[in-house]
């Protein structure tokens, strides 16, 4: 049998250790991540369908088999990651209640994170944890402060399983969208009233419109639906992780 094209003994050992940890209940990282863009020259470039990355070649093979796309090995410098450019712009998912979504505000400086809060109190650094962070109460004022370089930006995390193969584990979608952060309470409320796990859909939606000056604009955005009700939308692909 031919060797897997992106398998290595060192990486296989790491995957074995990771799976053993997960079986003992020590999982802290998602098995894969959903993205709305690729990085090229340090800038996000939109793709036409969901992009999924993982460190586990078995997960990549399963995802590619389900949603199309050939797993490709990427060398990010720090680690080897398998990328799957799927052919699906909508994927059914299972969300585990309100705990499946979270929001924190993050500010970077000099190549490191020095402000992480929940909008009211610090989460990091450890020495400041629990103390008031000083961020404005409203999201609009927080956005204005961030745009002026005086405040943190949102980091929304959504964890879910693939409805088609829930046994693969938990995947994540991370976004810095202000609109997504504003809609998060609606999503959490919908999850509070839904059965657990809640059936949802991740859609990668094309938005097209013409400005008042006659300029045609188009972009793609992720949309999260629970049941038949759209409860969450991200404003622009350029703001996504």
N, C-alpha and C positions, 0 to 999 in steps of 0.2 A: 504493500500500500504506500502511495506517495505521501510524503510529509505534508502537513497543512502549510499553505503558502505563507502564513504569518504566525507560525508557532515556533516557540523556542523553549528549550528545557528550563531555562531560568524563569521564563514567564509562566510556563506550565506549573512550576512549583509554587509560584505566587498565587496562581488561580486556585490551586488545590488548597493552600493555606486559607485563602479568602473564603472558599466554599465551606471549609471546616468551621471557620469563625461564624459564618452565617447560620450553619446548622446548630451552633451552640447559642444562637441568639445575640451575637455580638455585632450584627450588621449596623454600620453607621453611615456608610456611603451608598448611594444608589447604584444599581447594576448598570445603568445607562442614563444618558442625558439627551433630551430633545433640544434641538436648536432651530432657529428660524433663519440662520445665516451662516456663512463661512467667513473666516478671516483671510484677507488677502492684503498683504502689505500693511497690516495693522488696522485695516478698515473692514467693517462687515459688508459682505456681499450677499444679497438675497438669493435664495434658491427657490425652486418652484414647488417643492414638496418637503415633507418633514426630513430633517437631517438628524441622525441618531449616532452618538458616539458611546463607546464602551471599552473597558479594558479586557473584557472577556470574549474570546473568539467564539465560544459556544453561543453566547447571547447574540453576537453579531450575525452568526449564521441563522439563528432562529428568526431574528428580525428581518433579515434579507429574504428568507423564505416566505415570511408572512406578507411583507409589504413591498417586495421588490428591492432591487439594488444589490450590488456586489460589494461585500466588505473589502475595505481598503485600509492598509496599515499606514498610519501617520506617525511621523517622528516629531513630537512637539518640543524636543530638546530635553525635557525633564523625564518624559515617559513615552511609552509606545501606546497609542490609542487606535482602536479600530473604528473607522467611520463607515456608516451606511447612508447613502443618499437614496432614500426610499422613493417610491412612485406613488405614494399616498398622501393626499392633503387632508384626510380625515381619518382618525384612528379611535376606535372605541376604548374607553379606559374605565377603571374602577377606582373610586376615590374613597378613602377611609374616614369620612366624616370631617369635622372642622379641623382636626389635627393635620389634615392633608395639605393645608395652606398656611403660610406664615409670611410675615412682613417684618423686615428690619431696615433701618436707615444706616447707610454706610458712607463714610468719607475717607478717601485715600489721600495720602500726601507723602512726597519723597519716596515713592515706591513701596509704601507700607500703609496698612490700615490703622488709623489712629482714632477713629470715632465710629462706634457701632452702638445703636440704641433702638428702642422700640417706639420711638417718637416722644417718649416721656422721660425714660430713665436709661442710663448707660447699660449696655450689655458687655462692652469691652471699651477700654482695657480693664483687666481684672481689678486693678486698684480703684477704679471709679464705678465698678458694677453696683447698680442699685441707686446711685445718686442721680439727681435731676440733670438732664442733658442740655436743657435750655432751648430745645427746638420749639418753633411756633406750634400752636395747637392745630391749626388748619393745614391741610395738605397743600392748599394754594400758596400759603405763606412759606411753607417749607420749600416748595418748588422755586419760589422767587429767591429765597436765600441761597439755594443750591446754584441757581443760574448766575447769581452774583458772586459765586465762589466762597460763600460764607456758611454753607450748610451741606448736610449729607444728602444722598440720593437713595431712592427706594431699591430694595432687593427683595423681590417677591419670589417665593419658592412654592412649587406645587408638586406634591408627590403622588404617584398613582401606579397602578399595575395595568398591564395590557389585558383587556377583557378577553382577547383571543388566546393568550397564554399567561395567565396570572401567576403561574408557578415560576416564571423567570425571575420574579422579584420586583422591587420597587424602582421605578424610573423617576426622573425629575425634570422639571422645566423651571429655569431661573430667568427672571426678567427684571430690567431696570425701568420699566414703563411707569410713568406717573399715572396714566389712565388706568392701567391694570391695578396699581396700588389703590386708586380711588374706588374701583369696583370690588375690591377684595371683601368688604363687609357683606355685599350682596351674595357673593359666592359662599362665604361662610354661613350665612343665614340659610341659603338653599341646602347646604350640606347638613345643617342642624335638623332640618325637617325631613330629609331623605333617609331611606333605609341604608344601612351600612353592610357591605360597601355600596356606594351610590354609583349607578351607571352613568357615565358621561361620555362626551365626545370631544376630542381635541381636533379642531379644524384649523387649517392654514388658509385663511380667506384672502382673496384678492379684492382690494378696494380701489375703485376708480371714480374720479370726479373731475370736474372742470372748475377752476377758480373763477372769480368774478372778472379777472383780467383775461380770461379765455385760455389759460394754460392748463393742459391736460396733466393730471397727476395720478399716479398709480403706485400702490405699494401693497405688500402682503402683511397680514397680521394674524397672530394666533387668537382663536376664540375658544373658550371653554364653555360647554353646555352641560347642564345637568337635566336629564329628562328631555323635555321638548322646549325648555325655556333657556334662552341665552342669558347667562348671568355674568359673563366676564368677557371683555374684549381688550386687546392691546392696541394702542394708538398707532404705532409705526414700527416697521421691522428694524429700522435703524437704532431703536432703543432697546432691542432685545439682546439677551446674552447669547 
